[in-house]
Amino acid sequence: MAKAILETKGLTIAADETPLLHEIDLTIDEGTTHVLMGPNGAGKSTLGSALMGNPEYTATAGSIIFDGQDITELSPDKRSAAGLFMSFQAPVEVPGVPLFTFLRAIVAQRPDLKLRGPKLKKRITEIMAQLDMDPSYLDRELNVGFSGGEKKKVEMLQLLLLQPKLAILDETDSGLDVDALDTVSRAIRIYQEEMNGSLLMITHNTRILEHLDVDQVHVLVRGRLVDAGCASLINEINDHGFERYVGQAGSGAASVAAAQAKAAAAKEEPQFDAALAIENMEAALAEADAKAGE
């Protein structure tokens, strides 16, 4: 019997008391690939961020069970350490932090990987070769001046380096040219085949799905899961869009997007603090070095 790696039960998510997702029941088994589709503004990225523990979102009801553990109240770093990973539509740029330093810092939070010193460098070199990445990337500031394709390659490098139990890929294929899309597809296949990785793919671009064996497709409209089916549902949606779901739950853009806009207006959007990120990274590396010297 397959083991569930992720289960949400009646999960309801809000931002500043504004409901965004309603009673989400979702089960993903180990080693399976699930696709989340829906119209713009339906709440797909919100669900991914909520599963990862984004503090902007609050679970007002229900639970998130990951690998048998209730992680509903855990912080994002604790969820990451447990084996949850998320790639983003628009990876943030971090001036002053070389890519290699960043990779060393995130691996330091996963002692179970047993990657230190030469072993870490060797593993990174192997992955970069698999993804046709130039080793000079390692000396560049994290994502600074990177093209969209280069940023997505860096995310795939992190995926294969951290070997998570479940990867949530949020529009990872968005805006990629043919070559970059091929690299991302290759990384996903490696993750599936060599690591038995589980996937939740959030996507509009079904080209990338042509290279994957999809186990189940979920349709999210207006913050609710309104349908699920096998891979054939992708073709049906390609041919007919989401029209048949509008009567069930309305158009996602008219509801969740409006609620998100209201929530954003209620508070000032937090700014990324590069100095704090560097400080936290240096602290993580110092702690890892101290443990290594014990």
N, C-alpha and C positions, 0 to 999 in steps of 0.2 A: 504494500500500500504506500502510495506517495506521501511524503511528509510535506506539510505546509511550511513554507519559509516566511510567509506574511499572511496575516489575517486581520482585516478590519471588520469590526462588528458595530453596526449602527453609528459609525463615525460621523459626527456633525462638527463642522469647523466654522469658526467665526473670526472676524477681524474687527476689533473695537466694537464688539457686541453686534456686528452686522453679520447675519448668517450668510455663508458662501457655499458650503457643501452640506448636504442633507442625508443622513442615515446611509452612509456608504458601507456596503458589505462587499468585500473583495478578498478573494483567496488566491494566492500564488504558490504553487508547489515548487519544490526544489528542482532545478534544472529545466524549468519551463520558460517560455517566452510569451508574455502578454502584451497586447497593444491597447493603448487608451486613445480613443478618437472622440471627436466632437466638434461642434462649430466654435468659432472664435468667441472667447469670453465665457465658455461653458464651465471653466474651473479646473481644467486639466493640470495646468502648471501649479495652481493652488493646491491640488491634491498631492502632487509630487513634493512640493515644499513643506506641506503639513506632515507628510510621512517622514521627511528628513528632519523635522523639528524646528523649522523656521519660527523664531519667536514672535513674528508678526501675526501668526495664526494660533488660535486657541481651540483645543478640543472641548466643546461644551457638552458633548455626550459621546458615548461609545468608547471603543478602545482600539489600540494598535498592538497586535501581538507579532513579534518578530523572532523567529527561531525559538519559539516556545516562551519568550520573555515579554512581559508587558512593558512596552517602551513609551507609552502614551505621555508620560511626564519627563522622559529623559531629554537632556540637552543634545544638540546636534553632534557634538564631539563624542558623546557616549554612544549615540546611535552609529556613528562611523566606526568606533572601536568594536562595536558588536558585529559589524560586517555589512552595514548599509552604505550605499554610495549613490551620489547624484551628480550628473553632469548638467550644465546650464546652457540655456539658449545664448546668453551673452556673458561669457566668463569675464570676471573683473580683472583689470590690470593692476599690478602691485609694483609700483616703482621702488627701486632700491633692493629688491629681493631677487637674486639670481635663481633661475629655475632649479638648478641642482640643490641649492640651499632649501628651497621650498620642498622638494621631493624628500630630502633627508629629514626635514622636520615632520612631514606627515607620516613617514615610515617609522619615525621614533615613537609615534603614538600607537604603533602596532608591533609590540615586541614579539608577538606570536609568529611574525614573518621571518624573524631571525636574519634580518638583512642589515649588516653593519659594515663599514669600511669598504674593503675591496669587493666583498660579496655584493654590496649594494651597487657599487659602480658597475660591476660586471652584469648584474641583472638589468640595470637601466640600459646599458649598452646593447644587451640582447634584444630588449623590447624595441628600442629605437631602430635597430636593424630590421626587425619584423615590420615596422611601420614606415620604413624608408625615411626616417627622420635624420636630419643633419645633426651630428653631435655638438655642433656649435650652439645649438639651442640652449644647452645647459648653462652657458655663460651669460645668456641674455636675461634681462629683467623679466619677471613672470608676466607673460602676455603683452608686455609693453611693445607697441609697434608690430605686433603679430597680426597677420591677416586672419580673416575668419576661419579659413581652413587650418592654419597653423594652431590657432587656439583650440580647435576641436581635436587636433592630433595630440596636443598636450593633455587634454582631458582623457583621451584614449590611453595615453601613456600612464596616467594615474590609475585608470581602471585596471590595466594589466599588472601594474606594480602592486596595488593594494589587494587584488584578488578578493573583492567583496562577495558575500553570499548572495546579495541582491543588488542589482544596479538599476537605478531609475534614470533613464536617458531622456531628458526633456528637449525635444526638437534638436537633437544633436546633429541631424542631417540638414538643418535649416541653412539655406544660402550657400551650400557647398557646391564646388564645381565637380566635374566627373571624377577627377583624380582624387580629390579629397574625400568624396563620397566612397570611393573604392577603398581608401585607407581606413575610414571609419567602419565600413562593412567588414573588412578583414579583421580589425581589432575585435569587433563583436563576435565574429566566428571563433577567433582564438579563445576569447573569454568563455564562450559556450562549450567548445570542444575540449579544451585543455583544463578548464577549471570547473566544468559543470555548472556554470553560472546561471542564475535566474535573472530574468529581465522584465522590466516594465517600460515599454517604449511609448513615449508620448510623441506623436508625430502627425503631420499633415501630408508629408511627402512619402507616398507609398512606394517610391522607387527602392528605398533602402529595404523595405520589407520583402522585396522580390528575392533577396539573397538570404532570407532567414526562414526557418521553420517555425511558424507562428502557431502556438497552441490554443490561444483564446483571444478574442477581441472584445473590448468593452466600450460601450458608447455612453458618454457623459454629456448631458444636456441640462442647462440651467441648474447646475450643481447637484444633479441626481444621476445615478447610473440607471439608464432606461432600457438597456439591452445588452446581451452578451451572446457570443456565438463563436463558431470556428473561423478559420482563416477566410472562408468564402465570404464572410460578412464584409471584408475589406473591398472586394470587387463590387459588391452590392452598393456600398457607400460611394465608391468611385463613380458608379453609373448613375446613382439617383440622389446623392448627397444626403442631407439629414432631414429632408422634407417630411418624411413619414413620422419623425419623432417630434416635430414641432407641436403637433396637437396634444402630445402627451405631457410635454413639459415646457413648451414655449421655446423661443430661440435663446440660446445661451447668451448672446451678445446683449440682449435686452434685459437680462436679469443679473447674472453674476457680475458682468462687467460694470453695470451700474452700481451694484453693491460695493465692488472693489473701489470704484471711483469715490463713492461716499466715504468709505473707510480711509482712503488716502487723503481726502480733504479734511478729515477730522484730526489728522496729525501730520506734522512735518515729516517728509520722507527722510529717513536716516541716511547720513552720508558715510561712505566708506572711509575708514580711518586707516590710512596706510601705515602711519607711525605706530599705531596700536598693534596692527597686524605684524609688523616687524618685531616689536617688543615681545609679543606672544610667541612668535617663532623662535626668537633667540632664547627665551625662557625654556621652551620645549627642548631645544637642542642642548642647552646647559644641563637640563635634568637628565636627558638621555646619556650625555657624556659622563655625568656623575655616577649613574647606575652602571655604565660600562666599566668604570674604574673601581667599582666596589669589589 
